[in-house]
Amino acid sequence: MAQLEHINVTVSDPKRTAAMLSALFGWTIRWEGASMDGAGYTIHVGSDATYLAIYSGTNPTQTVPKADASYQTRGAMNHIGVVVPDLDAAEAKVKSLGFQPTSHADYEPGCRFYFHDDDGIEFELISYD
């Protein structure tokens, strides 16, 4: 079976985003340095098997799309889903980092909520316990 290895997302500050992801999920930085084109900076943060490539180009003031616009834009990324072992503990961490959890829901087979980071990227946190 194929396995998803990574997703590459553009952010305004890769170091800030990598620090947030590390604090929230316990992920580690696998690699960081100049991007392939030499114009930006990239940090790979995650586990040994999967990671997010956090990229910033030469323009850190890039336009942030409206949070709800991705669902109406072909080819846009809508959200990043992360399974966590304890949804309540994850929500407490999200709040401690200054983000607002929304859209809590119980569904078969688990529970979830969402939050947007500083760049407007939507994360869905899920627990199947």
Secondary structure by P-SEA (a helix, b strand, c coil): cccccbbbbbcccaaaaaaaaaaacccccccccccccccbbbbbbcccccccccccccccccccccccccccccccccbbbbbbccaaaaaaaaaaaccccccccccccccbbbbbccccbbbbbbbcc
